[in-house]
């Protein structure tokens, strides 16, 4: 069946591209020594230049191809898994093999090592292991997920427990919350501000620092269309935008610090809480860092980074901050479970 789909895809591509290529052929001017031009690459470069600069139908053809692929076969470019009702999932959540199993053990070992370092320095570490979007919304899947079959999240919880690291199962929390509002974006790999706020409130409870809602407050922004990162794998816009999945409607909250006192000359209090993680924490659109501030009633240093995964920011912070001298007493480490089956960052 997959081979038949590839043949159909190839046929549709020819149907689209051959007429468009013929229409553009007249734009080419062949050199007098045309035979030699084919050998030394001049003609090839001319064709490539035509496609890039003069083939005005290129974007239309790309959009049309993506629309056909999505509508007829529920597929996008490599990197996305198409689900039901416009739900999109990262391909990273569907990869499982002996290689990923080995990556998992290495990642769990590193988490346990970091936990021992913080424990030796009498610093409280709370790992926040985020479930995969495809597990929270498994009812929206159109295909089997090998990571769910392998029970990746359970393996991670069990493996950390064996290494002496207690980590809570956040799936029940997010399953319950998903009955109220969406906790992940349909078109993006990340969570919604609502999902982030639910985990932030749980985090505050675990740390025993629930805020009174006075120092920090959160304002809701205006709802705006948000084209998630997974839509990049289904490039139907602008010509066939109605044929592809819809963008999300995102309300970005903004958490404000109302201040802890009126004395402007007073020395700023030392921040003793640290947030480390990925774009789930670093991207202000989800407001996880702000939600933690409001939920705990305390300020936090946000050391999360986008595009670096959960391990590199933690390594960098530990390298730059000797634990014997740091003022930090509590650390929240946000770790999406899909990163546990990816290779650890190389040293240096």
ZADO-1210 file (C-alpha; in nm, 4 decimals, padded with zeros to 6 digits):
<atoms>
<atom x="00.0000" y="00.0000" z="00.0000" code="UNK" pos="1"/>
<atom x="00.2799" y="00.2420" z="00.0854" code="UNK" pos="2"/>
<atom x="00.4458" y="00.1655" z="-00.2500" code="UNK" pos="3"/>
<atom x="00.1192" y="00.2395" z="-00.4335" code="UNK" pos="4"/>
<atom x="00.0917" y="00.5737" z="-00.2518" code="UNK" pos="5"/>
<atom x="00.4462" y="00.6643" z="-00.3574" code="UNK" pos="6"/>
<atom x="00.3595" y="00.5837" z="-00.7202" code="UNK" pos="7"/>
<atom x="00.0472" y="00.7986" z="-00.7011" code="UNK" pos="8"/>
<atom x="00.2453" y="01.0795" z="-00.5406" code="UNK" pos="9"/>
<atom x="00.5014" y="01.0632" z="-00.8184" code="UNK" pos="10"/>
<atom x="00.2328" y="01.0665" z="-01.0843" code="UNK" pos="11"/>
<atom x="00.0622" y="01.3692" z="-00.9339" code="UNK" pos="12"/>
<atom x="00.3947" y="01.5486" z="-00.9134" code="UNK" pos="13"/>
<atom x="00.4547" y="01.4904" z="-01.2836" code="UNK" pos="14"/>
<atom x="00.1039" y="01.6066" z="-01.3695" code="UNK" pos="15"/>
<atom x="00.1706" y="01.9307" z="-01.1828" code="UNK" pos="16"/>
<atom x="00.5296" y="01.9970" z="-01.2783" code="UNK" pos="17"/>
<atom x="00.5628" y="01.8967" z="-01.6448" code="UNK" pos="18"/>
<atom x="00.3137" y="02.1532" z="-01.7844" code="UNK" pos="19"/>
<atom x="00.4592" y="02.4247" z="-01.5624" code="UNK" pos="20"/>
<atom x="00.8121" y="02.3402" z="-01.6723" code="UNK" pos="21"/>
<atom x="00.7117" y="02.3529" z="-02.0397" code="UNK" pos="22"/>
<atom x="00.5556" y="02.6954" z="-01.9895" code="UNK" pos="23"/>
<atom x="00.8837" y="02.8215" z="-01.8463" code="UNK" pos="24"/>
<atom x="01.1120" y="02.6567" z="-02.1049" code="UNK" pos="25"/>
<atom x="01.0847" y="02.9535" z="-02.3422" code="UNK" pos="26"/>
<atom x="01.2653" y="03.1660" z="-02.0822" code="UNK" pos="27"/>
<atom x="01.5864" y="02.9726" z="-02.1438" code="UNK" pos="28"/>
<atom x="01.8528" y="03.0858" z="-02.3914" code="UNK" pos="29"/>
<atom x="02.0986" y="02.8162" z="-02.4904" code="UNK" pos="30"/>
<atom x="02.4653" y="02.9042" z="-02.5628" code="UNK" pos="31"/>
<atom x="02.6139" y="02.8363" z="-02.9043" code="UNK" pos="32"/>
<atom x="02.8274" y="02.5541" z="-02.7636" code="UNK" pos="33"/>
<atom x="02.5232" y="02.3887" z="-02.6069" code="UNK" pos="34"/>
<atom x="02.6813" y="02.0447" z="-02.5963" code="UNK" pos="35"/>
<atom x="02.9774" y="02.1640" z="-02.3921" code="UNK" pos="36"/>
<atom x="02.7396" y="02.3702" z="-02.1729" code="UNK" pos="37"/>
<atom x="02.5686" y="02.0514" z="-02.0632" code="UNK" pos="38"/>
<atom x="02.9023" y="01.8992" z="-01.9711" code="UNK" pos="39"/>
<atom x="03.0416" y="02.1912" z="-01.7718" code="UNK" pos="40"/>
<atom x="02.7139" y="02.2604" z="-01.5902" code="UNK" pos="41"/>
<atom x="02.6229" y="02.5975" z="-01.7442" code="UNK" pos="42"/>
<atom x="02.2872" y="02.4740" z="-01.8704" code="UNK" pos="43"/>
<atom x="02.2113" y="02.3089" z="-01.5378" code="UNK" pos="44"/>
<atom x="02.2852" y="02.6321" z="-01.3538" code="UNK" pos="45"/>
<atom x="02.0650" y="02.8234" z="-01.5984" code="UNK" pos="46"/>
<atom x="01.7747" y="02.5871" z="-01.5373" code="UNK" pos="47"/>
<atom x="01.8264" y="02.6114" z="-01.1631" code="UNK" pos="48"/>
<atom x="01.8355" y="02.9897" z="-01.1853" code="UNK" pos="49"/>
<atom x="01.5168" y="02.9879" z="-01.3915" code="UNK" pos="50"/>
<atom x="01.3417" y="02.7784" z="-01.1310" code="UNK" pos="51"/>
<atom x="01.4553" y="03.0054" z="-00.8488" code="UNK" pos="52"/>
<atom x="01.4026" y="03.3423" z="-01.0164" code="UNK" pos="53"/>
<atom x="01.1583" y="03.3143" z="-01.3086" code="UNK" pos="54"/>
<atom x="00.9435" y="03.0130" z="-01.2391" code="UNK" pos="55"/>
<atom x="00.6600" y="03.2167" z="-01.0938" code="UNK" pos="56"/>
<atom x="00.4474" y="02.9054" z="-01.0457" code="UNK" pos="57"/>
<atom x="00.6988" y="02.7409" z="-00.8132" code="UNK" pos="58"/>
<atom x="00.5210" y="02.8446" z="-00.4924" code="UNK" pos="59"/>
<atom x="00.1843" y="02.7556" z="-00.6404" code="UNK" pos="60"/>
<atom x="00.3088" y="02.4092" z="-00.7351" code="UNK" pos="61"/>
<atom x="00.4652" y="02.3565" z="-00.3903" code="UNK" pos="62"/>
<atom x="00.1419" y="02.4569" z="-00.2193" code="UNK" pos="63"/>
<atom x="-00.0680" y="02.2418" z="-00.4529" code="UNK" pos="64"/>
<atom x="00.1527" y="01.9384" z="-00.3958" code="UNK" pos="65"/>
<atom x="00.1330" y="01.9812" z="-00.0173" code="UNK" pos="66"/>
<atom x="-00.2455" y="02.0171" z="-00.0370" code="UNK" pos="67"/>
<atom x="-00.2817" y="01.6983" z="-00.2418" code="UNK" pos="68"/>
<atom x="-00.0550" y="01.5093" z="-00.0036" code="UNK" pos="69"/>
<atom x="-00.2460" y="01.6281" z="00.3010" code="UNK" pos="70"/>
<atom x="-00.5981" y="01.5876" z="00.1659" code="UNK" pos="71"/>
<atom x="-00.5553" y="01.2573" z="-00.0157" code="UNK" pos="72"/>
<atom x="-00.3023" y="01.0754" z="00.1989" code="UNK" pos="73"/>
<atom x="-00.3016" y="01.2496" z="00.5404" code="UNK" pos="74"/>
<atom x="00.0682" y="01.3151" z="00.4979" code="UNK" pos="75"/>
<atom x="00.3118" y="01.6035" z="00.5118" code="UNK" pos="76"/>
<atom x="00.6825" y="01.6445" z="00.4644" code="UNK" pos="77"/>
<atom x="00.9169" y="01.4273" z="00.6734" code="UNK" pos="78"/>
<atom x="00.9039" y="01.5517" z="01.0313" code="UNK" pos="79"/>
<atom x="00.5288" y="01.5623" z="01.0883" code="UNK" pos="80"/>
<atom x="00.2666" y="01.2974" z="01.1619" code="UNK" pos="81"/>
<atom x="-00.0859" y="01.3956" z="01.0603" code="UNK" pos="82"/>
<atom x="-00.3668" y="01.3091" z="01.2980" code="UNK" pos="83"/>
<atom x="-00.7419" y="01.3521" z="01.3019" code="UNK" pos="84"/>
<atom x="-00.9339" y="01.6797" z="01.2947" code="UNK" pos="85"/>
<atom x="-00.6326" y="01.8939" z="01.2084" code="UNK" pos="86"/>
<atom x="-00.4078" y="01.7599" z="01.4871" code="UNK" pos="87"/>
<atom x="-00.0389" y="01.7441" z="01.3972" code="UNK" pos="88"/>
<atom x="00.2386" y="01.5641" z="01.5852" code="UNK" pos="89"/>
<atom x="00.6163" y="01.5744" z="01.5736" code="UNK" pos="90"/>
<atom x="00.7760" y="01.2707" z="01.4095" code="UNK" pos="91"/>
<atom x="01.0217" y="01.2697" z="01.7013" code="UNK" pos="92"/>
<atom x="00.7433" y="01.1274" z="01.9189" code="UNK" pos="93"/>
<atom x="00.7051" y="00.8206" z="01.6928" code="UNK" pos="94"/>
<atom x="01.0641" y="00.6980" z="01.6691" code="UNK" pos="95"/>
<atom x="01.1609" y="00.3853" z="01.8611" code="UNK" pos="96"/>
<atom x="01.4368" y="00.1298" z="01.8039" code="UNK" pos="97"/>
<atom x="01.7227" y="-00.0270" z="02.0018" code="UNK" pos="98"/>
<atom x="01.9175" y="00.2928" z="01.9342" code="UNK" pos="99"/>
<atom x="01.6501" y="00.5066" z="02.1025" code="UNK" pos="100"/>
<atom x="01.6383" y="00.2596" z="02.3927" code="UNK" pos="101"/>
<atom x="02.0117" y="00.3118" z="02.4446" code="UNK" pos="102"/>
<atom x="01.9685" y="00.6901" z="02.4309" code="UNK" pos="103"/>
<atom x="01.7004" y="00.6592" z="02.6996" code="UNK" pos="104"/>
<atom x="01.9356" y="00.4856" z="02.9429" code="UNK" pos="105"/>
<atom x="02.2060" y="00.7476" z="02.8877" code="UNK" pos="106"/>
<atom x="01.9587" y="01.0310" z="02.9453" code="UNK" pos="107"/>
<atom x="01.8285" y="00.8748" z="03.2668" code="UNK" pos="108"/>
<atom x="02.1854" y="00.8323" z="03.3900" code="UNK" pos="109"/>
<atom x="02.2529" y="01.2018" z="03.3329" code="UNK" pos="110"/>
<atom x="01.9360" y="01.3087" z="03.5146" code="UNK" pos="111"/>
<atom x="02.0344" y="01.0907" z="03.8108" code="UNK" pos="112"/>
<atom x="02.3854" y="01.2385" z="03.8108" code="UNK" pos="113"/>
<atom x="02.2482" y="01.5932" z="03.8197" code="UNK" pos="114"/>
<atom x="02.0057" y="01.4968" z="04.0972" code="UNK" pos="115"/>
<atom x="02.2928" y="01.3639" z="04.3088" code="UNK" pos="116"/>
<atom x="02.4898" y="01.6843" z="04.2571" code="UNK" pos="117"/>
<atom x="02.2023" y="01.9019" z="04.3765" code="UNK" pos="118"/>
<atom x="02.1256" y="01.6707" z="04.6668" code="UNK" pos="119"/>
<atom x="02.4884" y="01.6855" z="04.7850" code="UNK" pos="120"/>
<atom x="02.4634" y="02.0660" z="04.7855" code="UNK" pos="121"/>
<atom x="02.1325" y="02.0570" z="04.9779" code="UNK" pos="122"/>
<atom x="01.9441" y="02.2031" z="04.6811" code="UNK" pos="123"/>
<atom x="01.5959" y="02.0759" z="04.6043" code="UNK" pos="124"/>
<atom x="01.5549" y="01.9493" z="04.2466" code="UNK" pos="125"/>
<atom x="01.2104" y="01.8893" z="04.0965" code="UNK" pos="126"/>
<atom x="01.2301" y="01.7212" z="03.7535" code="UNK" pos="127"/>
<atom x="00.9135" y="01.7930" z="03.5544" code="UNK" pos="128"/>
<atom x="00.8825" y="01.5128" z="03.2993" code="UNK" pos="129"/>
<atom x="00.6420" y="01.6309" z="03.0292" code="UNK" pos="130"/>
<atom x="00.4435" y="01.3591" z="02.8497" code="UNK" pos="131"/>
<atom x="00.4316" y="01.3468" z="02.4720" code="UNK" pos="132"/>
<atom x="00.1541" y="01.5380" z="02.3016" code="UNK" pos="133"/>
<atom x="00.0712" y="01.2167" z="02.1123" code="UNK" pos="134"/>
<atom x="00.0056" y="01.0375" z="02.4418" code="UNK" pos="135"/>
<atom x="-00.2200" y="01.3053" z="02.5885" code="UNK" pos="136"/>
<atom x="-00.4140" y="01.3152" z="02.2604" code="UNK" pos="137"/>
<atom x="-00.3736" y="00.9534" z="02.1518" code="UNK" pos="138"/>
<atom x="-00.7378" y="00.9467" z="02.0401" code="UNK" pos="139"/>
<atom x="-00.6392" y="01.1855" z="01.7592" code="UNK" pos="140"/>
<atom x="-00.3790" y="00.9512" z="01.6090" code="UNK" pos="141"/>
<atom x="-00.4289" y="00.7861" z="01.2708" code="UNK" pos="142"/>
<atom x="-00.1382" y="00.5435" z="01.3087" code="UNK" pos="143"/>
<atom x="00.0292" y="00.3335" z="01.5725" code="UNK" pos="144"/>
<atom x="00.2872" y="00.5147" z="01.7851" code="UNK" pos="145"/>
<atom x="00.5897" y="00.2899" z="01.8564" code="UNK" pos="146"/>
<atom x="00.6904" y="00.5008" z="02.1580" code="UNK" pos="147"/>
<atom x="00.3485" y="00.4493" z="02.3164" code="UNK" pos="148"/>
<atom x="00.3702" y="00.0779" z="02.2420" code="UNK" pos="149"/>
<atom x="00.7081" y="00.0711" z="02.4142" code="UNK" pos="150"/>
<atom x="00.5557" y="00.2583" z="02.7112" code="UNK" pos="151"/>
<atom x="00.8297" y="00.5195" z="02.6969" code="UNK" pos="152"/>
<atom x="00.6908" y="00.7404" z="02.9713" code="UNK" pos="153"/>
<atom x="00.6527" y="00.4461" z="03.2102" code="UNK" pos="154"/>
<atom x="01.0043" y="00.3309" z="03.1262" code="UNK" pos="155"/>
<atom x="01.1381" y="00.6761" z="03.2115" code="UNK" pos="156"/>
<atom x="00.9514" y="00.6932" z="03.5432" code="UNK" pos="157"/>
<atom x="01.0612" y="00.3425" z="03.6392" code="UNK" pos="158"/>
<atom x="01.4208" y="00.3987" z="03.5283" code="UNK" pos="159"/>
<atom x="01.4495" y="00.7202" z="03.7303" code="UNK" pos="160"/>
<atom x="01.2976" y="00.5541" z="04.0359" code="UNK" pos="161"/>
<atom x="01.5564" y="00.2768" z="04.0094" code="UNK" pos="162"/>
<atom x="01.8238" y="00.5467" z="04.0073" code="UNK" pos="163"/>
<atom x="01.6825" y="00.7088" z="04.3196" code="UNK" pos="164"/>
<atom x="01.5101" y="01.0014" z="04.1444" code="UNK" pos="165"/>
<atom x="01.1440" y="01.0489" z="04.2325" code="UNK" pos="166"/>
<atom x="00.9457" y="01.1922" z="03.9418" code="UNK" pos="167"/>
<atom x="00.5677" y="01.2318" z="03.9338" code="UNK" pos="168"/>
<atom x="00.3445" y="01.1092" z="03.6517" code="UNK" pos="169"/>
<atom x="00.1942" y="01.4221" z="03.4940" code="UNK" pos="170"/>
<atom x="-00.0326" y="01.2387" z="03.2518" code="UNK" pos="171"/>
<atom x="-00.3401" y="01.2196" z="03.4772" code="UNK" pos="172"/>
<atom x="-00.3140" y="01.5934" z="03.5450" code="UNK" pos="173"/>
<atom x="-00.2988" y="01.6775" z="03.1751" code="UNK" pos="174"/>
<atom x="-00.5678" y="01.4265" z="03.0780" code="UNK" pos="175"/>
<atom x="-00.8053" y="01.5880" z="03.3265" code="UNK" pos="176"/>
<atom x="-00.7105" y="01.9380" z="03.2149" code="UNK" pos="177"/>
<atom x="-00.7603" y="01.8437" z="02.8486" code="UNK" pos="178"/>
<atom x="-01.1291" y="01.7876" z="02.9218" code="UNK" pos="179"/>
<atom x="-01.1565" y="02.1578" z="03.0082" code="UNK" pos="180"/>
<atom x="-00.9331" y="02.3186" z="02.7451" code="UNK" pos="181"/>
<atom x="-00.6653" y="02.2113" z="02.5022" code="UNK" pos="182"/>
<atom x="-00.3333" y="02.1585" z="02.6804" code="UNK" pos="183"/>
<atom x="-00.1279" y="02.1269" z="02.3616" code="UNK" pos="184"/>
<atom x="-00.1492" y="02.3306" z="02.0426" code="UNK" pos="185"/>
<atom x="-00.2918" y="02.1439" z="01.7451" code="UNK" pos="186"/>
<atom x="-00.0408" y="02.2856" z="01.4954" code="UNK" pos="187"/>
<atom x="00.2660" y="02.3045" z="01.7185" code="UNK" pos="188"/>
<atom x="00.4870" y="02.0723" z="01.9220" code="UNK" pos="189"/>
<atom x="00.4363" y="02.2812" z="02.2373" code="UNK" pos="190"/>
<atom x="00.1736" y="02.3158" z="02.5055" code="UNK" pos="191"/>
<atom x="-00.0867" y="02.5869" z="02.5371" code="UNK" pos="192"/>
<atom x="-00.0662" y="02.8560" z="02.8058" code="UNK" pos="193"/>
<atom x="-00.3482" y="02.6688" z="02.9809" code="UNK" pos="194"/>
<atom x="-00.1482" y="02.3451" z="02.9841" code="UNK" pos="195"/>
<atom x="00.1570" y="02.5334" z="03.1091" code="UNK" pos="196"/>
<atom x="-00.0422" y="02.6972" z="03.3884" code="UNK" pos="197"/>
<atom x="-00.1771" y="02.3613" z="03.5046" code="UNK" pos="198"/>
<atom x="00.1748" y="02.2213" z="03.5378" code="UNK" pos="199"/>
<atom x="00.2900" y="02.5437" z="03.7062" code="UNK" pos="200"/>
<atom x="00.0214" y="02.5112" z="03.9733" code="UNK" pos="201"/>
<atom x="00.1168" y="02.1487" z="04.0300" code="UNK" pos="202"/>
<atom x="00.4818" y="02.2553" z="04.0568" code="UNK" pos="203"/>
<atom x="00.3991" y="02.5101" z="04.3255" code="UNK" pos="204"/>
<atom x="00.2156" y="02.2444" z="04.5252" code="UNK" pos="205"/>
<atom x="00.5123" y="02.0074" z="04.5018" code="UNK" pos="206"/>
<atom x="00.7502" y="02.2767" z="04.6220" code="UNK" pos="207"/>
<atom x="00.5188" y="02.3881" z="04.9026" code="UNK" pos="208"/>
<atom x="00.5183" y="02.7500" z="04.7867" code="UNK" pos="209"/>
<atom x="00.1710" y="02.8349" z="04.6688" code="UNK" pos="210"/>
<atom x="00.1399" y="03.2095" z="04.6112" code="UNK" pos="211"/>
<atom x="-00.1305" y="03.4382" z="04.7484" code="UNK" pos="212"/>
<atom x="-00.1849" y="03.6042" z="04.4096" code="UNK" pos="213"/>
<atom x="-00.0738" y="03.9464" z="04.5311" code="UNK" pos="214"/>
<atom x="00.2819" y="03.9919" z="04.4085" code="UNK" pos="215"/>
<atom x="00.2283" y="03.8495" z="04.0587" code="UNK" pos="216"/>
<atom x="-00.0761" y="03.8848" z="03.8360" code="UNK" pos="217"/>
<atom x="-00.1431" y="03.7681" z="03.4824" code="UNK" pos="218"/>
<atom x="-00.3180" y="03.9568" z="03.2067" code="UNK" pos="219"/>
<atom x="-00.4715" y="03.7790" z="02.9103" code="UNK" pos="220"/>
<atom x="-00.3794" y="03.9092" z="02.5679" code="UNK" pos="221"/>
<atom x="-00.5875" y="03.9235" z="02.2541" code="UNK" pos="222"/>
<atom x="-00.6622" y="03.5970" z="02.0746" code="UNK" pos="223"/>
<atom x="-00.4626" y="03.5806" z="01.7526" code="UNK" pos="224"/>
<atom x="-00.4065" y="03.3119" z="01.4871" code="UNK" pos="225"/>
<atom x="-00.0862" y="03.1227" z="01.5567" code="UNK" pos="226"/>
<atom x="00.0770" y="02.9110" z="01.2872" code="UNK" pos="227"/>
<atom x="00.2586" y="02.6406" z="01.4788" code="UNK" pos="228"/>
<atom x="00.5951" y="02.4979" z="01.3839" code="UNK" pos="229"/>
<atom x="00.4416" y="02.1765" z="01.2476" code="UNK" pos="230"/>
<atom x="00.2608" y="02.3688" z="00.9730" code="UNK" pos="231"/>
<atom x="00.6020" y="02.4219" z="00.8132" code="UNK" pos="232"/>
<atom x="00.5838" y="02.0564" z="00.7093" code="UNK" pos="233"/>
<atom x="00.2543" y="02.1116" z="00.5247" code="UNK" pos="234"/>
<atom x="00.3290" y="02.4200" z="00.3111" code="UNK" pos="235"/>
<atom x="-00.0158" y="02.4833" z="00.1629" code="UNK" pos="236"/>
<atom x="-00.0128" y="02.8614" z="00.2203" code="UNK" pos="237"/>
<atom x="-00.0786" y="03.0993" z="00.0602" code="UNK" pos="238"/>
<atom x="-00.2447" y="02.9449" z="-00.2468" code="UNK" pos="239"/>
<atom x="-00.4127" y="02.6426" z="-00.0877" code="UNK" pos="240"/>
<atom x="-00.4344" y="02.7480" z="00.2771" code="UNK" pos="241"/>
<atom x="-00.7968" y="02.6311" z="00.3027" code="UNK" pos="242"/>
<atom x="-00.6881" y="02.2800" z="00.2036" code="UNK" pos="243"/>
<atom x="-00.4513" y="02.2376" z="00.4956" code="UNK" pos="244"/>
<atom x="-00.4819" y="02.2245" z="00.8754" code="UNK" pos="245"/>
<atom x="-00.5915" y="02.5429" z="01.0457" code="UNK" pos="246"/>
<atom x="-00.3701" y="02.7620" z="01.2576" code="UNK" pos="247"/>
<atom x="-00.4312" y="02.7698" z="01.6323" code="UNK" pos="248"/>
<atom x="-00.6026" y="03.0582" z="01.8055" code="UNK" pos="249"/>
<atom x="-00.3572" y="03.1624" z="02.0753" code="UNK" pos="250"/>
<atom x="-00.4081" y="03.3925" z="02.3706" code="UNK" pos="251"/>
<atom x="-00.0665" y="03.4853" z="02.5091" code="UNK" pos="252"/>
<atom x="-00.0745" y="03.5759" z="02.8798" code="UNK" pos="253"/>
<atom x="00.1596" y="03.8267" z="03.0398" code="UNK" pos="254"/>
<atom x="00.2572" y="03.7867" z="03.4046" code="UNK" pos="255"/>
<atom x="00.3371" y="04.1124" z="03.5847" code="UNK" pos="256"/>
<atom x="00.5420" y="04.1672" z="03.8988" code="UNK" pos="257"/>
<atom x="00.3405" y="04.3995" z="04.1217" code="UNK" pos="258"/>
<atom x="00.6419" y="04.4483" z="04.3484" code="UNK" pos="259"/>
<atom x="00.7212" y="04.3323" z="04.6967" code="UNK" pos="260"/>
<atom x="00.7378" y="04.6727" z="04.8638" code="UNK" pos="261"/>
<atom x="00.7428" y="05.0505" z="04.8248" code="UNK" pos="262"/>
<atom x="01.1072" y="05.1147" z="04.9135" code="UNK" pos="263"/>
<atom x="01.2687" y="05.1821" z="04.5774" code="UNK" pos="264"/>
<atom x="01.6117" y="05.2157" z="04.7380" code="UNK" pos="265"/>
<atom x="01.5986" y="04.8794" z="04.9111" code="UNK" pos="266"/>
<atom x="01.8415" y="04.6164" z="04.7918" code="UNK" pos="267"/>
<atom x="01.6851" y="04.3714" z="04.5484" code="UNK" pos="268"/>
<atom x="01.6118" y="04.0391" z="04.7180" code="UNK" pos="269"/>
<atom x="01.8210" y="03.7406" z="04.6186" code="UNK" pos="270"/>
<atom x="01.6431" y="03.5030" z="04.3806" code="UNK" pos="271"/>
<atom x="01.6783" y="03.1515" z="04.5162" code="UNK" pos="272"/>
<atom x="01.4743" y="02.9573" z="04.2584" code="UNK" pos="273"/>
<atom x="01.5900" y="02.8384" z="03.9168" code="UNK" pos="274"/>
<atom x="01.3961" y="02.7165" z="03.6128" code="UNK" pos="275"/>
<atom x="01.5915" y="02.5147" z="03.3565" code="UNK" pos="276"/>
<atom x="01.4439" y="02.3625" z="03.0461" code="UNK" pos="277"/>
<atom x="01.3561" y="02.3850" z="02.6802" code="UNK" pos="278"/>
<atom x="01.1424" y="02.6102" z="02.4633" code="UNK" pos="279"/>
<atom x="00.8438" y="02.4938" z="02.6709" code="UNK" pos="280"/>
<atom x="00.9858" y="02.7216" z="02.9413" code="UNK" pos="281"/>
<atom x="01.1859" y="02.9704" z="02.7337" code="UNK" pos="282"/>
<atom x="00.9161" y="03.0785" z="02.4881" code="UNK" pos="283"/>
<atom x="00.7103" y="03.3585" z="02.6405" code="UNK" pos="284"/>
<atom x="00.4098" y="03.2647" z="02.4261" code="UNK" pos="285"/>
<atom x="00.3282" y="02.9770" z="02.6641" code="UNK" pos="286"/>
<atom x="00.4119" y="03.1824" z="02.9780" code="UNK" pos="287"/>
<atom x="00.5295" y="02.8837" z="03.1818" code="UNK" pos="288"/>
<atom x="00.7919" y="03.0925" z="03.3620" code="UNK" pos="289"/>
<atom x="00.5318" y="03.3580" z="03.4424" code="UNK" pos="290"/>
<atom x="00.2799" y="03.0983" z="03.5561" code="UNK" pos="291"/>
<atom x="00.5358" y="02.9504" z="03.7978" code="UNK" pos="292"/>
<atom x="00.6036" y="03.2952" z="03.9419" code="UNK" pos="293"/>
<atom x="00.2354" y="03.3551" z="04.0032" code="UNK" pos="294"/>
<atom x="00.1705" y="03.0029" z="04.1317" code="UNK" pos="295"/>
<atom x="00.4584" y="03.0197" z="04.3826" code="UNK" pos="296"/>
<atom x="00.4383" y="03.3902" z="04.4614" code="UNK" pos="297"/>
<atom x="00.8155" y="03.4131" z="04.4125" code="UNK" pos="298"/>
<atom x="01.0600" y="03.5277" z="04.1479" code="UNK" pos="299"/>
<atom x="01.2558" y="03.2746" z="03.9434" code="UNK" pos="300"/>
<atom x="01.5686" y="03.2798" z="03.7333" code="UNK" pos="301"/>
<atom x="01.4706" y="03.1411" z="03.3923" code="UNK" pos="302"/>
<atom x="01.7665" y="02.9566" z="03.2404" code="UNK" pos="303"/>
<atom x="01.5681" y="02.7687" z="02.9756" code="UNK" pos="304"/>
<atom x="01.6845" y="02.7930" z="02.6154" code="UNK" pos="305"/>
<atom x="01.5144" y="02.7389" z="02.2831" code="UNK" pos="306"/>
<atom x="01.6588" y="02.4805" z="02.0473" code="UNK" pos="307"/>
<atom x="01.9023" y="02.3348" z="02.3025" code="UNK" pos="308"/>
<atom x="01.6943" y="02.0581" z="02.4637" code="UNK" pos="309"/>
<atom x="01.6858" y="02.0076" z="02.8419" code="UNK" pos="310"/>
<atom x="02.0408" y="01.8799" z="02.8963" code="UNK" pos="311"/>
<atom x="02.2634" y="02.1483" z="02.7459" code="UNK" pos="312"/>
<atom x="02.1138" y="02.4377" z="02.9493" code="UNK" pos="313"/>
<atom x="02.1563" y="02.2360" z="03.2694" code="UNK" pos="314"/>
<atom x="02.5165" y="02.1500" z="03.1830" code="UNK" pos="315"/>
<atom x="02.5910" y="02.5148" z="03.1059" code="UNK" pos="316"/>
<atom x="02.4353" y="02.6412" z="03.4292" code="UNK" pos="317"/>
<atom x="02.6217" y="02.3863" z="03.6405" code="UNK" pos="318"/>
<atom x="02.9497" y="02.4736" z="03.4689" code="UNK" pos="319"/>
<atom x="02.8991" y="02.8456" z="03.5341" code="UNK" pos="320"/>
<atom x="02.7633" y="02.8222" z="03.8898" code="UNK" pos="321"/>
<atom x="02.9564" y="02.6255" z="04.1534" code="UNK" pos="322"/>
<atom x="02.6946" y="02.4668" z="04.3776" code="UNK" pos="323"/>
<atom x="02.8935" y="02.5444" z="04.6916" code="UNK" pos="324"/>
<atom x="02.8560" y="02.9183" z="04.6232" code="UNK" pos="325"/>
<atom x="02.5162" y="02.9535" z="04.4555" code="UNK" pos="326"/>
<atom x="02.2204" y="03.1245" z="04.6203" code="UNK" pos="327"/>
<atom x="01.9809" y="02.8895" z="04.4410" code="UNK" pos="328"/>
<atom x="01.7924" y="02.6570" z="04.6781" code="UNK" pos="329"/>
<atom x="01.5211" y="02.5137" z="04.4518" code="UNK" pos="330"/>
<atom x="01.5457" y="02.4005" z="04.0896" code="UNK" pos="331"/>
<atom x="01.2697" y="02.3015" z="03.8480" code="UNK" pos="332"/>
<atom x="01.4010" y="02.1061" z="03.5503" code="UNK" pos="333"/>
<atom x="01.1478" y="02.0836" z="03.2672" code="UNK" pos="334"/>
<atom x="01.2164" y="01.7775" z="03.0483" code="UNK" pos="335"/>
<atom x="00.9909" y="01.6729" z="02.7565" code="UNK" pos="336"/>
<atom x="00.9992" y="01.2945" z="02.7415" code="UNK" pos="337"/>
<atom x="01.0756" y="01.2908" z="02.3678" code="UNK" pos="338"/>
<atom x="01.4227" y="01.4323" z="02.4401" code="UNK" pos="339"/>
<atom x="01.5113" y="01.1218" z="02.6404" code="UNK" pos="340"/>
<atom x="01.5405" y="00.9124" z="02.3238" code="UNK" pos="341"/>
<atom x="01.7607" y="01.1617" z="02.1393" code="UNK" pos="342"/>
<atom x="02.1412" y="01.1593" z="02.1581" code="UNK" pos="343"/>
<atom x="02.2821" y="01.3606" z="02.4448" code="UNK" pos="344"/>
<atom x="02.4642" y="01.6783" z="02.3386" code="UNK" pos="345"/>
<atom x="02.8335" y="01.6258" z="02.2783" code="UNK" pos="346"/>
<atom x="03.0796" y="01.7782" z="02.5199" code="UNK" pos="347"/>
<atom x="03.2269" y="02.1118" z="02.4285" code="UNK" pos="348"/>
</atoms>
